[in-house]
């Protein structure tokens, strides 16, 4: 992606037109998450929350997906007893007062992709608040070590070690292939955009193409704890989602990390946007 190799961070200069497109759809997705979270109340089901996300984004022009929206409530935010992929799909679990929730969506808009995760709770939940606060150090660690060009597998292990020191369980390991991140890219717009098992077929084709090319060149579009991720960060856009769990409560963020081929450490990797709900929350807590 040519725009990635020459990109500059929002803090150091103007984004390229391509990166602005990704930032806009990421902000659209987070706006959707905040709008839906504000409507959640006791008795709402995961399926209803997922439908609310789909309808909100459809009203704003979204017609394709990397994956359809998910919603997880209560101990499902920590993927308790998840064994097979079908368990990730929304259920009739109802939201209750004090219960944590996660909204996760990956819309494609105007050919640009985002994949975001939004953690919240219905009322007071000190455990959830602590989890969300402790995610900040993971965001810092990931960026620092990507800039150091550490192998992705080693960074994954360092995230694991940080979680252990914090007293948490790694819950992104429950995802298929145990991924903490995956590459995303532009998607060709089509009049008809079917999905397969909740994933957009155009996005799946792009990920499969990356996997094919990466295998030939010695890298993978999946950032996992396995040997196929034992390589330095590949330039491109990565949807990164560290996911903490503690005694049946889970919390995560998911957002786009830009990796370039720049020799300047500050420009070699940066988060696409610092004006996101979890980042604002951390900034407000520090200011308070």
Beta strands, then each sheet from edge to edge (+ up, - down):
strand 1: 64-73
strand 2: 100-109
strand 3: 112-113
strand 4: 116-121
strand 5: 169-170
strand 6: 181-184
strand 7: 195-196
strand 8: 199-200
strand 9: 222-223
strand 10: 236-240
strand 11: 243-246
strand 12: 249-252
strand 13: 255-259
strand 14: 269-271
sheet 1: 1+ 2- 3+
sheet 2: 1+ 2- 4+
sheet 3: 5+ 11- 12+
sheet 4: 9+ 6- 10+ 13- 14+
sheet 5: 7+ 8-
end
